[in-house]
Structure formats: structure tokens, C-alpha cells
Amino acid sequence: MKAKNKHLKSLDRFIDEKIGKKGTKKREAFEAEYEAFKIGALIQQARRRKGLTQEQLAERTGTHKSYISRLEQNLKDIRFSTLQRIVEDGLGGHLEISIHFDKAK
């Protein structure tokens, strides 16, 4: 059995210490930014998996290459209708949305 490294922390504990506990304003802002980052990363990952350039994806969705680039770099907010068009028309996928509630709230 391997000895545990006393200095290793779970990601949740690390974020609690560096950003703040869940429910604090700083933590909520961090989590909102993270969700926006994930959308951009998912778009980029799907685009690459489909073998598309940013320009090709933009053409398929009626946007511009620079807009796709800004989305992938988390520098641009995205409207739901545009996200749906990118996923469905541009990538040939299906967009699913879900709502989760914290047990504590």
C-alpha cells in the first residue's frame, strides 16, 4: 500500500481555500466563470473532433471566425439561440440543458 502524500488536497478543498467556500460571492463568481469556460472548451473540443476549422464552423452557423475564436477562448458571452445553432447546425449535435439544485439550498 502506498503512503499518502500529506500535502495533496482534493480539488474541492483547494478551491475552498483559494477562492472561498460555496455560497460566498467570490466562489459564485468563480463557478459562473468556470461554466462559461467549459462551454468554450466543449465547443472547441467538438469542432476539432469533427475536423472543422473555426472558419468552417462559422460559415455553417452564420457567424464569423473571430466570434468562434472568442467563444473558445472564453472572451465572449453567448446567447442560447447562438449556442444552439453552433451545436446543432454547425456541429451536427444535440444541445441538452439541465438544472441541478444544491441539497443545502
C-alpha positions in Angstrom: 0.0 0.0 0.0 1.4 3.4 -1.0 1.8 6.1 1.6 -0.4 9.1 1.1 1.1 12.4 0.4 0.1 14.7 3.3 0.3 17.8 1.0 -2.2 16.6 -1.6 -5.7 18.1 -1.4 -8.9 17.4 -3.2 -9.9 19.9 -5.9 -12.9 21.0 -3.8 -10.7 21.6 -0.7 -8.2 23.5 -2.8 -10.9 25.8 -4.3 -12.4 26.3 -0.8 -9.1 27.5 0.4 -8.1 29.6 -2.6 -11.4 31.0 -3.7 -13.8 30.6 -0.8 -16.5 28.3 0.4 -19.6 27.5 -1.6 -22.2 30.2 -1.2 -19.7 33.1 -0.9 -19.9 35.8 -3.6 -16.3 35.1 -4.7 -17.0 31.4 -5.1 -20.2 32.0 -7.0 -18.4 34.3 -9.4 -15.6 31.8 -9.9 -18.1 29.0 -10.6 -20.0 31.2 -13.1 -16.7 31.9 -14.9 -15.9 28.2 -14.9 -19.2 27.3 -16.5 -18.6 29.9 -19.3 -15.1 28.4 -19.8 -16.5 24.9 -20.1 -18.8 26.0 -22.9 -15.9 27.4 -24.9 -13.8 24.3 -24.2 -16.6 22.0 -25.2 -17.2 23.9 -28.5 -13.5 23.7 -29.3 -13.3 20.0 -28.5 -16.3 19.1 -30.6 -15.2 21.3 -33.5 -11.8 19.6 -33.5 -13.4 16.1 -33.2 -15.5 17.0 -36.3 -12.3 18.1 -38.1 -13.6 21.6 -38.7 -11.7 24.9 -38.6 -13.1 27.9 -36.8 -13.8 29.4 -40.2 -15.7 26.4 -41.4 -17.8 26.3 -38.2 -18.5 30.0 -38.5 -19.7 29.5 -42.1 -22.0 26.7 -41.1 -23.6 28.9 -38.3 -23.7 32.3 -40.0 -21.1 33.8 -37.6 -17.5 34.9 -38.0 -14.3 33.1 -37.3 -13.4 35.8 -34.8 -16.6 35.1 -32.9 -15.9 31.4 -32.7 -12.3 32.1 -31.6 -13.6 34.4 -28.8 -16.1 31.8 -27.6 -13.4 29.1 -27.5 -11.2 31.5 -25.5 -14.0 32.4 -23.1 -13.8 36.1 -24.2 -17.4 36.4 -25.4 -20.8 35.7 -23.9 -23.1 33.6 -26.0 -26.8 33.7 -26.5 -28.7 30.5 -26.1 -30.0 30.6 -29.6 -26.5 31.1 -31.0 -25.2 28.2 -28.9 -28.0 26.0 -30.2 -27.2 26.9 -33.8 -23.5 26.2 -33.3 -24.2 22.8 -31.7 -27.0 21.7 -34.0 -26.3 23.3 -37.4 -22.5 23.7 -37.1 -21.5 20.6 -35.3 -24.5 18.3 -36.1 -25.1 17.6 -32.4 -27.9 18.0 -30.0 -27.9 20.5 -27.2 -29.1 19.3 -23.8 -29.7 21.6 -20.8 -30.3 20.5 -17.3 -30.9 22.2 -14.0 -29.4 21.0 -10.7 -30.1 22.1 -7.2 -27.8 22.1 -4.3 -29.1 20.0 -1.5 -28.2 22.6 1.0 -30.4 25.3 -0.6 
